[in-house]
Amino acid sequence: MTASKKLIPLSRPWIGADGPEIAALNEVFASRWLSTGPRTGEFEQRFSEYIGVKHAIAVSSCTAAIHLALHVSGVTAGDEVITTPYTYTATSEAIGYTGAKPVMVDINPVTLNLAPAKVESAITPRTRAILPVHIAGHPCDMATLTEISQQYNLALIDDAAHGLSSVYQQNMIGNIGDFSSFSFHATKNLAIGEGGMVTTNSDQLAERLRIIRHHGITKDAWQRQAQGDIWYYEVTEQGFKYNMSDIQATIGLCQLAKLEKQLAIRHNLAQIYLQELAGIPEIELPTEPLDGRHAWHLFIIQLDCENLNIDRSQFIREMRAENIECGVHYIPLHLFPYYQQTYGYQAGDFPIAESAYSRVVSLPMHPLLEVEDVYIVAEAIKRRIKSACLE
Ligand SMILES: Cc1ncc(COP(=O)(O)O)c(C=O)c1O
């Protein structure tokens, strides 16, 4: 097998000029109702049915979803929220929106998820919530996190940006914590471009979420139109401009219809990687949950760089030279100037997250990836690792 002639990208959305999204969008444009309206309602309904949760509230992003969930949980300035350093900045940024402090704890070296065993010792009288992230689509240990959150009366808000379709002990992620937040960013398993969803089983808080996602207004324009009461509404509290448009929801509905199909494609590609890269001591492969389902949003391997004559960054550069695009998920947040200057974090605070950061490589993984491309990627990795071995 030789190097790929065409670029094998890290990620691509399953969308195109000939997709069902175009016809559906034409209908929305013909209807001339573009902002939050009937399609958003339908998307919320179908999404909640897919997850098996009572309420799904569509918003503009996962960042907005996390912020709203924290807000309705009463998290405010001076509070603390326990979370992971091993995530995208949006997770902690949303905590910052409330004025609370993100209190980070280290991760499990295998799953790369927040380590529940470290959560309890980080709880103080100011702690209000726990915010874990299902990294790559591997579900977190929700049983232990639920137990801790109930024992200390904390909200459990999971960042499920990678966790759409993940299953934990027969329960879909999105139906376990008090709130779950999903992302429909262009690279996500359900790709709209931008968008998010917050799910909950609480009737009361769902109602409040619907109001505050749109300026704290009791009835949005579509509800007023539908009720023939065109102009009257009330503002009942300070809200946010976080609503989803019907244009986004239309794409979301089309993507949701093929979500399980694209998950099967990801699963198949992951099995080929796992098979082709097995038995190489210098490569640690991702694990599948013992009792659940991986969403395979990302396929992250870890290199044993101590036994190789190249480091992770050099490895990624060399893969790129072979037309294979790899990535790094994540640069731990406590290494960034903002988190160091604002909260006093420093290098060395979370050694497991830092060690993972020096070793991780995200391989191409998306529903448009060809099976033969996975073999090309695996072959290139094996070739490079073999020549880089120190013995
Ligand atoms: C783990 C994680 N959390 C949150 C987000 C934020 O999602 P959004 O861009 O929809 O706000 C992302 C996006 O990449 C993410 O990867």
PDBQT file of the ligand as one rigid body, heavy atoms in Angstrom, charges set to zero:
ROOT
HETATM    1  C1  LIG A 401     -16.325  18.903  24.115  1.00  0.00    +0.000 C 
HETATM    2  C2  LIG A 401     -16.987  20.103  23.499  1.00  0.00    +0.000 A 
HETATM    3  N1  LIG A 401     -17.780  20.871  24.254  1.00  0.00    +0.000 NA
HETATM    4  C3  LIG A 401     -18.415  21.955  23.756  1.00  0.00    +0.000 A 
HETATM    5  C4  LIG A 401     -18.251  22.329  22.445  1.00  0.00    +0.000 A 
HETATM    6  C5  LIG A 401     -18.919  23.563  21.943  1.00  0.00    +0.000 C 
HETATM    7  O1  LIG A 401     -19.860  23.276  20.976  1.00  0.00    +0.000 OA
HETATM    8  P1  LIG A 401     -20.524  24.470  20.135  1.00  0.00    +0.000 P 
HETATM    9  O2  LIG A 401     -19.524  24.881  19.104  1.00  0.00    +0.000 OA
HETATM   10  O3  LIG A 401     -21.757  23.875  19.558  1.00  0.00    +0.000 OA
HETATM   11  O4  LIG A 401     -20.821  25.562  21.109  1.00  0.00    +0.000 OA
HETATM   12  C6  LIG A 401     -17.437  21.561  21.603  1.00  0.00    +0.000 A 
HETATM   13  C7  LIG A 401     -17.246  21.946  20.195  1.00  0.00    +0.000 C 
HETATM   14  O5  LIG A 401     -16.348  21.589  19.514  1.00  0.00    +0.000 OA
HETATM   15  C8  LIG A 401     -16.779  20.414  22.141  1.00  0.00    +0.000 A 
HETATM   16  O6  LIG A 401     -15.984  19.658  21.384  1.00  0.00    +0.000 OA
ENDROOT
TORSDOF 0
